[in-house]
Amino acid sequence: MEPLYQQTHKQVHEIQSRMGRLETADKQSVHIENEIQASIDQIFSRLERLEILSSKEPPNKRQNAKLRVDQLKYDVQHLQTALRNFQHRRHAREQQERQREELLSRTFTTNGTQKKILDIANMLGLSNTVMRLIEKRAFQDKYFMIGTQGSCQIAHFGGRSAGSS
């Protein structure tokens, strides 16, 4: 039982170090995730064998052996949960990037909104000053800020880039 326990314990520590590298890896993360998952599956099968072996230990060592196996189980379950959390964060980050790219690729148009607003203002009998303020505001609202990583870009509703800073 002892050699199998030591191998399993060593493998748990290797997975913990790979989990640390997983946080810093970008493109290779899926490959590392698969390796970690395969190792975790292997450890679970070893733990089943260790449980059987611990029950066959002499009575004075049995409780200690079961505690050690239970601790390994807890550690592996913790690693499994950490891997799932990392995968969830990676999927959420990828989805946010896709949504961001989709938004940046869209072209925004006013679709005659300015004319409609001026027609309504004229129908309501608003003064020329108020109508000019509305027109000025409508022109200013054609531009909006798009925050990007480390830079800021000003985009035009018509889809053209007005400039970047």
DSSP file with accessible surface (Angstrom, degrees, kcal/mol):
  #  RESIDUE AA STRUCTURE BP1 BP2  ACC     N-H-->O    O-->H-N    N-H-->O    O-->H-N    TCO  KAPPA ALPHA  PHI   PSI    X-CA   Y-CA   Z-CA
    1    1 A M     >        0   0   42      0, 0.0     4,-2.6     0, 0.0     5,-0.2   0.000 360.0 360.0 360.0 -39.1    0.0    0.0    0.0
    2    2 A E  H  >  +     0   0   84      1,-0.2     4,-2.7     2,-0.2     5,-0.2   0.897 360.0  48.5 -60.2 -46.2    2.8    2.4    0.9
    3    3 A P  H  > S+     0   0   96      0, 0.0     4,-2.5     0, 0.0    -1,-0.2   0.929 113.8  47.5 -61.9 -40.8    4.4    2.6   -2.6
    4    4 A L  H  > S+     0   0   35      1,-0.2     4,-2.5     2,-0.2    -2,-0.2   0.912 112.1  50.4 -65.2 -40.1    1.0    3.2   -4.3
    5    5 A Y  H  X S+     0   0   24     -4,-2.6     4,-2.9     2,-0.2    -1,-0.2   0.934 111.0  48.4 -61.6 -46.2    0.2    5.9   -1.7
    6    6 A Q  H  X S+     0   0   92     -4,-2.7     4,-2.5     2,-0.2    -2,-0.2   0.907 112.0  49.2 -63.5 -40.7    3.5    7.6   -2.3
    7    7 A Q  H  X S+     0   0  106     -4,-2.5     4,-2.4     2,-0.2    -1,-0.2   0.930 113.9  45.9 -63.0 -44.1    3.0    7.5   -6.1
    8    8 A T  H  X S+     0   0    0     -4,-2.5     4,-2.3     2,-0.2    -2,-0.2   0.918 112.2  50.4 -65.9 -42.7   -0.5    8.9   -5.8
    9    9 A H  H  X S+     0   0   56     -4,-2.9     4,-1.9     1,-0.2    -2,-0.2   0.919 111.4  48.9 -61.9 -42.3    0.6   11.6   -3.3
   10   10 A K  H  X S+     0   0  135     -4,-2.5     4,-2.1     1,-0.2    -1,-0.2   0.911 109.7  51.8 -63.4 -42.2    3.4   12.6   -5.7
   11   11 A Q  H  X S+     0   0   16     -4,-2.4     4,-2.3     2,-0.2    -1,-0.2   0.883 106.1  54.7 -65.1 -36.0    1.0   12.8   -8.6
   12   12 A V  H  X S+     0   0    1     -4,-2.3     4,-2.2     1,-0.2    -1,-0.2   0.934 108.9  48.3 -62.1 -42.8   -1.3   15.0   -6.6
   13   13 A H  H  X S+     0   0   93     -4,-1.9     4,-2.1     1,-0.2    -2,-0.2   0.885 109.3  53.1 -66.6 -35.8    1.6   17.4   -6.0
   14   14 A E  H  X S+     0   0   81     -4,-2.1     4,-2.3     2,-0.2    -1,-0.2   0.912 108.7  49.8 -63.9 -41.0    2.5   17.4   -9.7
   15   15 A I  H  X S+     0   0    0     -4,-2.3     4,-2.5     2,-0.2    -2,-0.2   0.905 107.4  54.8 -64.4 -39.9   -1.1   18.2  -10.6
   16   16 A Q  H  X S+     0   0   75     -4,-2.2     4,-1.5     1,-0.2    -1,-0.2   0.920 109.5  46.7 -60.6 -40.3   -1.0   21.1   -8.1
   17   17 A S  H  X S+     0   0   63     -4,-2.1     4,-1.8     1,-0.2    -1,-0.2   0.896 111.3  51.7 -70.1 -36.2    2.1   22.5   -9.8
   18   18 A R  H  X S+     0   0   36     -4,-2.3     4,-2.1     1,-0.2    -2,-0.2   0.864 104.8  56.9 -66.2 -33.7    0.4   22.1  -13.3
   19   19 A M  H  X S+     0   0   20     -4,-2.5     4,-1.2     2,-0.2    -1,-0.2   0.884 105.0  52.0 -63.4 -37.2   -2.6   24.0  -12.0
   20   20 A G  H  X S+     0   0   45     -4,-1.5     4,-0.6     1,-0.2     3,-0.3   0.906 111.3  46.1 -64.0 -40.5   -0.3   26.9  -11.2
   21   21 A R  H >X S+     0   0  139     -4,-1.8     4,-1.5     1,-0.2     3,-0.6   0.816 103.4  65.0 -70.4 -29.1    1.1   26.8  -14.7
   22   22 A L  H 3< S+     0   0    0     -4,-2.1    -1,-0.2     1,-0.2    -2,-0.2   0.869  94.9  58.2 -62.2 -36.3   -2.4   26.5  -16.1
   23   23 A E  H 3< S+     0   0  101     -4,-1.2    -1,-0.2    -3,-0.3    -2,-0.2   0.823 112.8  39.3 -64.0 -30.1   -3.2   30.0  -14.8
   24   24 A T  H << S+     0   0  111     -4,-0.6    -1,-0.2    -3,-0.6    -2,-0.2   0.668  96.1  94.7 -95.4 -16.6   -0.4   31.5  -16.8
   25   25 A A     <  +     0   0   20     -4,-1.5     0, 0.0     1,-0.1     0, 0.0  -0.518  46.8 178.3 -77.6 141.4   -0.8   29.4  -20.0
   26   26 A D  S >  S+     0   0  132     -2,-0.2     3,-0.9     3,-0.0     4,-0.3   0.785  73.6  15.5-104.2 -78.2   -2.8   31.0  -22.8
   27   27 A K  T 3  S+     0   0  198      1,-0.2     3,-0.4     2,-0.1     4,-0.3   0.766 126.7  53.5 -74.7 -25.9   -3.1   28.9  -25.9
   28   28 A Q  T 3> S+     0   0  133      1,-0.2     4,-2.4     2,-0.1    -1,-0.2   0.443  78.7  99.8 -88.0   1.4   -1.9   25.7  -24.4
   29   29 A S  H <> S+     0   0    8     -3,-0.9     4,-3.0     1,-0.2    -1,-0.2   0.868  78.9  52.5 -61.4 -36.4   -4.4   25.8  -21.6
   30   30 A V  H  > S+     0   0   63     -3,-0.4     4,-2.3    -4,-0.3    -1,-0.2   0.930 110.9  48.2 -66.1 -40.4   -6.8   23.3  -23.2
   31   31 A H  H  > S+     0   0  116     -4,-0.3     4,-2.0     2,-0.2    -2,-0.2   0.934 114.3  45.6 -63.6 -45.1   -3.9   20.8  -23.7
   32   32 A I  H  X S+     0   0   17     -4,-2.4     4,-2.7     1,-0.2    -2,-0.2   0.901 110.3  54.7 -66.0 -40.1   -2.8   21.2  -20.1
   33   33 A E  H  X S+     0   0    3     -4,-3.0     4,-2.8    -5,-0.2    -1,-0.2   0.919 108.2  49.2 -58.4 -43.9   -6.4   20.9  -18.9
   34   34 A N  H  X S+     0   0   97     -4,-2.3     4,-2.4     2,-0.2    -1,-0.2   0.899 111.0  49.5 -64.4 -40.3   -6.8   17.6  -20.7
   35   35 A E  H  X S+     0   0   77     -4,-2.0     4,-2.3     2,-0.2    -2,-0.2   0.923 112.3  48.0 -62.8 -44.0   -3.5   16.3  -19.1
   36   36 A I  H  X S+     0   0    0     -4,-2.7     4,-2.7     2,-0.2    -2,-0.2   0.925 111.1  50.3 -63.4 -44.5   -4.7   17.4  -15.7
   37   37 A Q  H  X S+     0   0   45     -4,-2.8     4,-2.5     1,-0.2    -1,-0.2   0.913 110.3  50.1 -62.4 -40.4   -8.1   15.7  -16.2
   38   38 A A  H  X S+     0   0   57     -4,-2.4     4,-2.2     1,-0.2    -1,-0.2   0.917 111.6  48.7 -63.4 -40.8   -6.5   12.5  -17.3
   39   39 A S  H  X S+     0   0   12     -4,-2.3     4,-2.5     2,-0.2    -2,-0.2   0.904 110.2  51.0 -65.4 -40.1   -4.2   12.5  -14.2
   40   40 A I  H  X S+     0   0    0     -4,-2.7     4,-2.4     2,-0.2    -2,-0.2   0.924 109.6  50.2 -64.0 -42.2   -7.1   13.2  -11.9
   41   41 A D  H  X S+     0   0   85     -4,-2.5     4,-1.8     1,-0.2    -1,-0.2   0.912 110.8  49.9 -61.6 -40.3   -9.0   10.2  -13.4
   42   42 A Q  H  X S+     0   0   87     -4,-2.2     4,-2.1     1,-0.2    -2,-0.2   0.907 109.3  51.4 -64.6 -40.7   -6.0    8.0  -12.9
   43   43 A I  H  X S+     0   0    0     -4,-2.5     4,-2.7     1,-0.2    -1,-0.2   0.908 105.5  55.4 -64.1 -40.5   -5.7    9.2   -9.3
   44   44 A F  H  X S+     0   0   61     -4,-2.4     4,-1.7     1,-0.2    -1,-0.2   0.909 108.3  48.3 -60.2 -39.1   -9.3    8.3   -8.7
   45   45 A S  H  X S+     0   0   63     -4,-1.8     4,-1.7     1,-0.2    -1,-0.2   0.901 111.8  49.8 -68.1 -37.0   -8.7    4.8   -9.9
   46   46 A R  H  X S+     0   0   53     -4,-2.1     4,-2.7     1,-0.2    -2,-0.2   0.878 107.0  55.7 -65.2 -37.0   -5.7    4.5   -7.7
   47   47 A L  H  X S+     0   0    3     -4,-2.7     4,-2.3     2,-0.2    -1,-0.2   0.876 103.7  53.6 -64.7 -36.6   -7.7    5.8   -4.7
   48   48 A E  H  X S+     0   0  127     -4,-1.7     4,-1.7     2,-0.2    -1,-0.2   0.926 111.3  45.9 -61.6 -44.0  -10.2    3.0   -5.2
   49   49 A R  H  X S+     0   0  125     -4,-1.7     4,-2.5     1,-0.2    -2,-0.2   0.901 111.0  53.0 -64.7 -40.2   -7.3    0.5   -5.0
   50   50 A L  H  X S+     0   0    0     -4,-2.7     4,-2.8     1,-0.2    -1,-0.2   0.870 105.2  54.8 -63.7 -36.3   -5.9    2.3   -2.0
   51   51 A E  H  X S+     0   0   73     -4,-2.3     4,-1.6     2,-0.2    -1,-0.2   0.922 109.6  46.8 -62.7 -42.3   -9.3    2.1   -0.2
   52   52 A I  H  X S+     0   0   81     -4,-1.7     4,-0.7     1,-0.2    -2,-0.2   0.939 114.4  47.0 -63.7 -45.3   -9.3   -1.7   -0.7
   53   53 A L  H >< S+     0   0   36     -4,-2.5     3,-0.7     1,-0.2     4,-0.3   0.865 108.3  55.4 -65.9 -35.8   -5.7   -2.0    0.5
   54   54 A S  H >< S+     0   0    3     -4,-2.8     3,-1.0     1,-0.2    -1,-0.2   0.845 103.4  55.0 -67.9 -31.5   -6.3    0.2    3.5
   55   55 A S  H 3< S+     0   0   53     -4,-1.6    -1,-0.2     1,-0.2    -2,-0.2   0.710 106.1  53.5 -73.1 -16.2   -9.1   -2.1    4.6
   56   56 A K  T << S+     0   0  149     -4,-0.7    -1,-0.2    -3,-0.7    -2,-0.2   0.401  85.7 110.7 -95.8   0.5   -6.7   -5.0    4.5
   57   57 A E  S <  S-     0   0   47     -3,-1.0     5,-0.1    -4,-0.3    -3,-0.0  -0.335  85.8 -84.5 -67.8 157.7   -4.1   -3.2    6.7
   58   58 A P    >>  -     0   0   64      0, 0.0     3,-1.7     0, 0.0     4,-1.6  -0.273  45.9-108.0 -59.5 150.1   -3.6   -4.6   10.3
   59   59 A P  H 3> S+     0   0  102      0, 0.0     4,-0.7     0, 0.0     3,-0.1   0.837 118.0  55.1 -53.7 -36.0   -6.1   -3.2   12.7
   60   60 A N  H 34 S+     0   0  137      1,-0.2     4,-0.2     2,-0.1    -3,-0.0   0.747 118.7  33.8 -73.9 -18.0   -3.6   -0.9   14.5
   61   61 A K  H <> S+     0   0  122     -3,-1.7     4,-2.3     2,-0.1    -1,-0.2   0.541  97.2  86.7-107.3 -10.7   -2.7    0.8   11.2
   62   62 A R  H  X S+     0   0   92     -4,-1.6     4,-2.6     1,-0.2     5,-0.2   0.913  87.7  48.0 -61.5 -47.2   -6.1    0.6    9.4
   63   63 A Q  H  X S+     0   0  151     -4,-0.7     4,-2.3     1,-0.2    -1,-0.2   0.929 113.5  47.7 -62.9 -44.5   -7.5    3.8   10.8
   64   64 A N  H  > S+     0   0   98     -4,-0.2     4,-2.2     2,-0.2    -1,-0.2   0.913 112.0  50.5 -62.2 -41.0   -4.4    5.8   10.0
   65   65 A A  H  X S+     0   0    5     -4,-2.3     4,-2.3     1,-0.2    -2,-0.2   0.920 110.5  49.0 -64.3 -42.1   -4.3    4.4    6.4
   66   66 A K  H  X S+     0   0   92     -4,-2.6     4,-2.8   -12,-0.2    -1,-0.2   0.889 109.6  52.3 -65.6 -38.2   -7.9    5.2    5.8
   67   67 A L  H  X S+     0   0  101     -4,-2.3     4,-2.3    -5,-0.2    -1,-0.2   0.913 109.7  49.2 -62.4 -42.5   -7.4    8.8    7.1
   68   68 A R  H  X S+     0   0   60     -4,-2.2     4,-2.1     2,-0.2    -2,-0.2   0.918 112.8  46.9 -63.9 -41.7   -4.4    9.2    4.7
   69   69 A V  H  X S+     0   0    1     -4,-2.3     4,-2.5     1,-0.2    -2,-0.2   0.918 111.5  51.3 -66.6 -41.8   -6.5    7.9    1.8
   70   70 A D  H  X S+     0   0   83     -4,-2.8     4,-2.4     2,-0.2    -1,-0.2   0.890 108.4  52.2 -62.1 -38.3   -9.4   10.1    2.7
   71   71 A Q  H  X S+     0   0  102     -4,-2.3     4,-2.5     2,-0.2    -1,-0.2   0.917 109.5  49.1 -64.7 -41.7   -7.1   13.1    2.8
   72   72 A L  H  X S+     0   0    1     -4,-2.1     4,-2.6     2,-0.2     5,-0.2   0.917 109.9  52.1 -62.0 -42.0   -5.8   12.3   -0.7
   73   73 A K  H  X S+     0   0   56     -4,-2.5     4,-2.7     1,-0.2    -2,-0.2   0.925 109.7  48.9 -58.6 -46.2   -9.5   12.0   -1.9
   74   74 A Y  H  X S+     0   0  143     -4,-2.4     4,-2.3     1,-0.2    -2,-0.2   0.926 111.3  49.7 -59.9 -45.0  -10.2   15.4   -0.5
   75   75 A D  H  X S+     0   0   33     -4,-2.5     4,-2.3     1,-0.2    -2,-0.2   0.912 112.3  47.3 -61.7 -42.2   -7.2   16.9   -2.2
   76   76 A V  H  X S+     0   0    0     -4,-2.6     4,-2.6     2,-0.2    -1,-0.2   0.907 110.8  51.0 -69.0 -39.5   -8.1   15.3   -5.5
   77   77 A Q  H  X S+     0   0  102     -4,-2.7     4,-2.4    -5,-0.2    -1,-0.2   0.902 109.6  51.5 -63.4 -37.8  -11.7   16.5   -5.2
   78   78 A H  H  X S+     0   0  110     -4,-2.3     4,-2.5    -5,-0.2    -2,-0.2   0.918 110.6  48.1 -63.3 -42.8  -10.4   20.0   -4.5
   79   79 A L  H  X S+     0   0    7     -4,-2.3     4,-2.5     2,-0.2    -2,-0.2   0.898 110.0  52.5 -63.9 -40.5   -8.2   19.8   -7.6
   80   80 A Q  H  X S+     0   0   18     -4,-2.6     4,-2.4     2,-0.2    -2,-0.2   0.924 111.2  46.8 -60.8 -44.0  -11.1   18.6   -9.7
   81   81 A T  H  X S+     0   0   67     -4,-2.4     4,-2.6     2,-0.2    -2,-0.2   0.913 110.9  51.6 -65.3 -41.6  -13.2   21.6   -8.5
   82   82 A A  H  X S+     0   0   30     -4,-2.5     4,-2.4     2,-0.2    -1,-0.2   0.903 109.9  50.0 -62.4 -39.6  -10.4   24.0   -9.2
   83   83 A L  H  X S+     0   0    0     -4,-2.5     4,-2.7     2,-0.2    -2,-0.2   0.933 110.6  49.1 -65.4 -43.2  -10.0   22.6  -12.7
   84   84 A R  H  X S+     0   0  138     -4,-2.4     4,-2.6     1,-0.2    -2,-0.2   0.910 111.1  50.1 -62.1 -42.4  -13.8   23.0  -13.3
   85   85 A N  H  X S+     0   0   85     -4,-2.6     4,-2.5     2,-0.2    -1,-0.2   0.907 110.8  49.4 -62.5 -41.6  -13.7   26.6  -12.0
   86   86 A F  H  X S+     0   0    4     -4,-2.4     4,-2.7     2,-0.2    -2,-0.2   0.927 111.3  49.0 -62.9 -44.4  -10.8   27.4  -14.3
   87   87 A Q  H  X S+     0   0   47     -4,-2.7     4,-2.8     2,-0.2    -2,-0.2   0.911 110.8  50.7 -62.1 -40.4  -12.6   25.9  -17.3
   88   88 A H  H  X S+     0   0  134     -4,-2.6     4,-2.5     1,-0.2    -1,-0.2   0.928 111.6  47.0 -62.8 -45.4  -15.7   27.9  -16.4
   89   89 A R  H  X S+     0   0  104     -4,-2.5     4,-2.7     2,-0.2    -2,-0.2   0.904 112.4  50.5 -62.9 -39.7  -13.7   31.1  -16.2
   90   90 A R  H  X S+     0   0   22     -4,-2.7     4,-2.7     2,-0.2    -2,-0.2   0.941 111.5  47.5 -65.1 -43.9  -11.9   30.3  -19.5
   91   91 A H  H  X S+     0   0   99     -4,-2.8     4,-2.5     1,-0.2    -2,-0.2   0.913 113.0  48.6 -63.0 -42.0  -15.3   29.7  -21.2
   92   92 A A  H  X S+     0   0   33     -4,-2.5     4,-2.5     2,-0.2    -1,-0.2   0.915 111.9  49.4 -63.5 -42.2  -16.7   32.9  -19.8
   93   93 A R  H  X S+     0   0  110     -4,-2.7     4,-2.4     2,-0.2    -2,-0.2   0.924 111.9  48.2 -64.0 -42.1  -13.7   34.8  -20.9
   94   94 A E  H  X S+     0   0   65     -4,-2.7     4,-2.4     2,-0.2    -2,-0.2   0.904 111.6  50.2 -64.6 -40.3  -13.9   33.3  -24.4
   95   95 A Q  H  X S+     0   0   99     -4,-2.5     4,-2.6     2,-0.2    -2,-0.2   0.914 109.9  50.2 -65.2 -41.1  -17.6   34.1  -24.6
   96   96 A Q  H  X S+     0   0  127     -4,-2.5     4,-2.6     1,-0.2    -2,-0.2   0.906 110.4  50.4 -62.8 -40.7  -16.9   37.7  -23.5
   97   97 A E  H  X S+     0   0  101     -4,-2.4     4,-2.7     2,-0.2    -2,-0.2   0.915 111.1  48.5 -63.7 -42.0  -14.2   38.1  -26.2
   98   98 A R  H  X S+     0   0  149     -4,-2.4     4,-2.4     2,-0.2    -2,-0.2   0.926 113.2  47.3 -63.4 -44.3  -16.6   36.7  -28.9
   99   99 A Q  H  X S+     0   0   97     -4,-2.6     4,-2.5     2,-0.2    -2,-0.2   0.903 112.1  50.6 -63.8 -39.7  -19.3   39.1  -27.8
  100  100 A R  H  X S+     0   0   79     -4,-2.6     4,-2.6     2,-0.2    -2,-0.2   0.934 111.2  47.5 -63.3 -46.2  -16.9   42.0  -27.7
  101  101 A E  H  X S+     0   0  112     -4,-2.7     4,-1.7     1,-0.2    -2,-0.2   0.896 111.3  52.2 -62.6 -38.4  -15.6   41.2  -31.2
  102  102 A E  H  X S+     0   0  103     -4,-2.4     4,-0.8     2,-0.2    -2,-0.2   0.925 111.2  46.4 -63.6 -43.6  -19.2   40.9  -32.4
  103  103 A L  H >< S+     0   0   92     -4,-2.5     3,-0.6     1,-0.2    -2,-0.2   0.900 111.9  50.9 -65.2 -40.3  -20.1   44.3  -31.0
  104  104 A L  H 3< S+     0   0   56     -4,-2.6    -1,-0.2     1,-0.2    -2,-0.2   0.797 108.7  52.1 -69.0 -25.7  -17.0   45.9  -32.5
  105  105 A S  H 3< S+     0   0   92     -4,-1.7    -1,-0.2    -5,-0.2    -2,-0.2   0.627  90.3  99.2 -86.1 -11.9  -17.8   44.5  -35.9
  106  106 A R    <<  -     0   0  124     -4,-0.8     2,-0.5    -3,-0.6    53,-0.1  -0.413  67.5-138.0 -71.7 150.8  -21.3   45.9  -35.9
  107  107 A T        -     0   0  102     -2,-0.1     2,-0.5    51,-0.1    51,-0.1  -0.925  15.2-149.8-108.4 133.5  -22.1   49.1  -37.7
  108  108 A F        -     0   0   66     -2,-0.5     2,-0.3    48,-0.4    51,-0.1  -0.879  16.5-179.5-105.8 132.6  -24.4   51.5  -36.0
  109  109 A T        -     0   0   77     -2,-0.5    49,-0.1    49,-0.1    -2,-0.0  -0.915  33.0-134.8-127.0 158.8  -26.8   53.8  -37.9
  110  110 A T    >   -     0   0   53     -2,-0.3     3,-1.8     2,-0.0    -1,-0.1   0.642  29.6-149.7 -86.8 -16.4  -29.3   56.3  -36.7
  111  111 A N  T 3   -     0   0  126      1,-0.3    -2,-0.0     2,-0.1    -3,-0.0   0.861  69.1 -52.5  52.3  41.2  -31.9   55.1  -39.2
  112  112 A G  T 3> S+     0   0   38      1,-0.1     4,-2.2     3,-0.1    -1,-0.3   0.673  99.2 136.5  74.3  14.7  -33.5   58.5  -39.5
  113  113 A T  H <>  +     0   0   68     -3,-1.8     4,-2.7     1,-0.2     5,-0.2   0.904  69.1  54.1 -62.0 -40.4  -33.9   59.0  -35.8
  114  114 A Q  H  > S+     0   0   53      1,-0.2     4,-2.5     2,-0.2    -1,-0.2   0.931 109.1  47.6 -61.4 -44.5  -32.6   62.6  -36.0
  115  115 A K  H  > S+     0   0  138      1,-0.2     4,-2.6     2,-0.2    -1,-0.2   0.918 111.7  51.0 -63.9 -40.2  -35.2   63.5  -38.6
  116  116 A K  H  X S+     0   0  131     -4,-2.2     4,-2.4     2,-0.2    -1,-0.2   0.912 110.1  49.3 -63.2 -42.2  -38.0   61.9  -36.5
  117  117 A I  H  X S+     0   0   70     -4,-2.7     4,-2.8     1,-0.2    -1,-0.2   0.931 112.3  47.7 -63.4 -44.5  -36.9   63.8  -33.4
  118  118 A L  H  X S+     0   0   31     -4,-2.5     4,-2.7     2,-0.2    -2,-0.2   0.889 110.7  51.8 -65.2 -37.9  -36.9   67.1  -35.3
  119  119 A D  H  X S+     0   0   82     -4,-2.6     4,-2.4     2,-0.2    -1,-0.2   0.923 112.1  46.0 -62.8 -43.3  -40.3   66.3  -36.8
  120  120 A I  H  X S+     0   0   92     -4,-2.4     4,-2.2     2,-0.2    -2,-0.2   0.925 113.3  49.6 -65.2 -42.7  -41.8   65.6  -33.4
  121  121 A A  H  X>S+     0   0    3     -4,-2.8     5,-2.4     1,-0.2     4,-0.5   0.911 112.3  47.8 -63.1 -40.8  -40.1   68.8  -31.9
  122  122 A N  H ><5S+     0   0  109     -4,-2.7     3,-0.9     1,-0.2    -1,-0.2   0.909 111.0  51.0 -66.4 -39.5  -41.5   70.8  -34.8
  123  123 A M  H 3<5S+     0   0  153     -4,-2.4    -1,-0.2     1,-0.3    -2,-0.2   0.870 108.4  52.2 -66.0 -34.5  -45.0   69.3  -34.3
  124  124 A L  H 3<5S-     0   0  122     -4,-2.2    -1,-0.3    -5,-0.2    -2,-0.2   0.574 116.1-117.3 -78.6  -8.6  -44.8   70.1  -30.6
  125  125 A G  T <<5 +     0   0   60     -3,-0.9    -3,-0.2    -4,-0.5    -2,-0.1   0.815  49.9 171.3  79.9  31.1  -44.0   73.7  -31.4
  126  126 A L      < -     0   0   66     -5,-2.4    -1,-0.2     1,-0.1    -2,-0.0  -0.435  37.3-101.9 -72.1 151.1  -40.6   73.8  -29.8
  127  127 A S     >  -     0   0   65      1,-0.1     4,-2.4    -2,-0.1     5,-0.2  -0.191  27.0-109.7 -70.6 163.8  -38.5   76.9  -30.5
  128  128 A N  H  > S+     0   0  116      1,-0.2     4,-2.5     2,-0.2     5,-0.2   0.859 118.5  57.3 -62.1 -33.9  -35.7   77.0  -33.0
  129  129 A T  H  > S+     0   0   84      2,-0.2     4,-2.2     1,-0.2    -1,-0.2   0.943 108.4  44.8 -63.9 -46.2  -33.2   77.3  -30.1
  130  130 A V  H  > S+     0   0   56      1,-0.2     4,-2.5     2,-0.2    -2,-0.2   0.917 112.7  52.0 -64.3 -40.3  -34.4   74.0  -28.6
  131  131 A M  H  X S+     0   0   31     -4,-2.4     4,-2.6     1,-0.2    -1,-0.2   0.901 109.1  49.8 -65.2 -38.1  -34.4   72.3  -31.9
  132  132 A R  H  X S+     0   0  156     -4,-2.5     4,-2.9     2,-0.2    -1,-0.2   0.894 109.8  51.4 -66.8 -37.9  -30.8   73.4  -32.6
  133  133 A L  H  X S+     0   0  108     -4,-2.2     4,-2.6     2,-0.2    -2,-0.2   0.918 111.4  47.6 -62.8 -42.1  -29.8   72.0  -29.1
  134  134 A I  H  X S+     0   0   49     -4,-2.5     4,-2.7     2,-0.2    -2,-0.2   0.929 112.8  48.7 -62.9 -44.3  -31.5   68.7  -30.0
  135  135 A E  H  X S+     0   0   92     -4,-2.6     4,-2.2     2,-0.2    -2,-0.2   0.926 112.2  48.5 -63.0 -42.0  -29.8   68.7  -33.4
  136  136 A K  H  X S+     0   0  127     -4,-2.9     4,-2.4     2,-0.2    -2,-0.2   0.926 112.7  48.2 -63.4 -43.3  -26.4   69.4  -31.8
  137  137 A R  H  X S+     0   0  149     -4,-2.6     4,-2.4     1,-0.2    -2,-0.2   0.910 109.4  52.9 -64.7 -39.8  -26.9   66.7  -29.2
  138  138 A A  H  < S+     0   0   22     -4,-2.7     4,-0.4     1,-0.2    -1,-0.2   0.912 109.9  48.8 -63.1 -38.6  -28.0   64.2  -31.8
  139  139 A F  H >< S+     0   0  115     -4,-2.2     3,-1.2     1,-0.2     4,-0.3   0.926 112.4  47.8 -65.9 -42.9  -24.8   65.0  -33.7
  140  140 A Q  H >< S+     0   0  103     -4,-2.4     3,-1.3     1,-0.2    -2,-0.2   0.851 105.5  59.3 -67.2 -32.6  -22.7   64.5  -30.6
  141  141 A D  T 3< S+     0   0   77     -4,-2.4    -1,-0.2     1,-0.3    -2,-0.2   0.562  84.4  80.3 -76.0  -5.3  -24.4   61.3  -29.7
  142  142 A K  T <  S+     0   0   46     -3,-1.2    15,-1.7    -4,-0.4     2,-0.4   0.736  89.3  63.2 -70.1 -20.2  -23.3   59.8  -33.0
  143  143 A Y  E <   +A  156   0A  81     -3,-1.3     2,-0.3    -4,-0.3    13,-0.2  -0.842  64.4 172.6-107.4 141.3  -19.9   59.1  -31.4
  144  144 A F  E     -A  155   0A  60     11,-1.7    11,-2.1    -2,-0.4     2,-0.4  -0.971  31.5-108.8-143.5 161.3  -19.3   56.9  -28.5
  145  145 A M  E     -A  154   0A 115     -2,-0.3     2,-0.6     9,-0.2     9,-0.2  -0.743  20.9-161.8 -95.3 135.6  -16.3   55.5  -26.6
  146  146 A I  E     -A  153   0A  29      7,-2.7     7,-2.2    -2,-0.4     2,-0.4  -0.969  14.9-143.8-115.1 115.3  -15.3   51.9  -26.9
  147  147 A G  E     +A  152   0A  61     -2,-0.6     2,-0.3     5,-0.2     5,-0.2  -0.647  24.7 177.0 -78.8 127.2  -13.0   50.8  -24.1
  148  148 A T  E >   -A  151   0A  33      3,-2.3     2,-0.7    -2,-0.4     3,-0.7  -0.794  47.0 -67.0-121.0 172.9  -10.4   48.4  -25.2
  149  149 A Q  T 3  S-     0   0  178      1,-0.3     3,-0.1    -2,-0.3    -2,-0.0  -0.423 116.1 -19.0 -65.2 106.5   -7.5   46.8  -23.3
  150  150 A G  T 3  S+     0   0   91     -2,-0.7     2,-0.3     1,-0.1    -1,-0.3   0.365 130.0  64.4  82.1  -7.3   -5.2   49.6  -22.6
  151  151 A S  E <   -A  148   0A  64     -3,-0.7    -3,-2.3     2,-0.0     2,-0.4  -0.921  67.7-135.7-140.7 171.1   -6.5   52.0  -25.2
  152  152 A C  E     -A  147   0A  38     13,-1.2    13,-1.9    -2,-0.3     2,-0.4  -0.991  16.2-164.5-131.4 134.7   -9.7   53.9  -26.0
  153  153 A Q  E     -AB 146 164A  72     -7,-2.2    -7,-2.7    -2,-0.4     2,-0.6  -0.960  13.2-142.6-123.7 138.7  -11.2   54.1  -29.5
  154  154 A I  E     -AB 145 163A  56      9,-1.7     8,-1.2    -2,-0.4     9,-0.8  -0.873  23.9-166.7 -99.1 123.0  -13.9   56.5  -30.7
  155  155 A A  E     -AB 144 161A  17    -11,-2.1   -11,-1.7    -2,-0.6     2,-0.3  -0.846  14.1-134.0-113.1 149.7  -16.3   54.9  -33.1
  156  156 A H  E >   -A  143   0A  25      4,-1.9     3,-2.3    -2,-0.3   -48,-0.4  -0.771  18.9-126.6 -99.3 143.6  -18.8   56.5  -35.3
  157  157 A F  T 3  S+     0   0   57    -15,-1.7   -49,-0.4    -2,-0.3    -1,-0.1   0.799 109.7  64.6 -60.8 -26.6  -22.4   55.2  -35.5
  158  158 A G  T 3  S-     0   0   39    -16,-0.1    -1,-0.3   -51,-0.1   -49,-0.1   0.557 122.0-106.2 -74.6  -4.8  -22.0   55.0  -39.3
  159  159 A G  S <  S+     0   0   42     -3,-2.3     2,-0.2     1,-0.4    -2,-0.1   0.292  81.8 121.8 101.2 -10.4  -19.3   52.3  -38.7
  160  160 A R        -     0   0  171     -5,-0.1    -4,-1.9     1,-0.0     2,-0.5  -0.606  66.0-118.2 -85.1 148.9  -16.3   54.5  -39.6
  161  161 A S  E     -B  155   0A  77     -2,-0.2    -6,-0.2    -6,-0.2     3,-0.1  -0.737  19.7-164.7 -85.7 125.3  -13.5   55.0  -37.1
  162  162 A A  E     -     0   0A  59     -8,-1.2     2,-0.2    -2,-0.5    -1,-0.1   0.630  59.0 -65.9 -83.9 -16.1  -13.2   58.7  -36.2
  163  163 A G  E     -B  154   0A  30     -9,-0.8    -9,-1.7     2,-0.0    -1,-0.3  -0.814  45.8-116.1 148.6 168.7   -9.8   58.3  -34.6
  164  164 A S  E      B  153   0A  95     -2,-0.2   -11,-0.2   -11,-0.2    -3,-0.0  -0.971 360.0 360.0-136.9 156.4   -8.1   56.7  -31.7
  165  165 A S              0   0  107    -13,-1.9   -13,-1.2    -2,-0.3    -2,-0.0  -0.907 360.0 360.0-133.5 360.0   -6.2   57.9  -28.6
